[in-house]
Amino acid sequence: MSLDILVARLTGQALLHEKLLADDAAQLGRRPAPEKWSAVENLAHVARHHEVMLDRLRQMAATSGEIAFPAYVPEQDPAWPAWQRLTPAEVRERLRALRQEMVAFVEGQAERLSAMRGSHPAFGPLPGEGWLELFLVHEAHHQYLALRALGLAKR
């Protein structure tokens, strides 16, 4: 995938964060079911996943070999409970800053992305671009869940 397309997808997909997080805070925080995340929790997860992905990409960029990464499981992440309690405004600010950081990293590593290697437990060995593709698909899934939770909260 070309750098221009990847940056455009990172930039364009982030616009939905802004739209969702501009909604009513009470509705954003309402869970559709006790065991399901609210819209803001889904977007906080997206924000936290930015940090996790940036860390993994930096590790791949720092080595010439392939690194095997474990699955990211929020419930096993000691940082997740603090992220889960963030307000919509706090999630919005963190998402903005982390997205800028991710785009800057991608642009700065453009020549090396295809050479960077990491192994995912479910998808196997992937180049840097493959990790970014997974990141975008994962993010889109949680954006969908946030939209759904918000829609149910408005009923």
DAUR-V768295 format. One record per run of one state. SS is the DSSP state (@ for helix, = for strand, . for the rest). FROM is the first residue (numbers start at 1). LEN is the number of residues. Records with the same first field share a line. If there is no record, write none. Layout:
SS->FROM-LEN, FROM-LEN
//
This chain:
.->1-2, 22-3, 29-10, 62-4, 70-4, 77-3, 85-3, 109-8, 121-3, 154-2
@->3-19, 25-4, 39-23, 74-3, 80-5, 88-21, 128-26
=->66-4, 117-4, 124-4
//
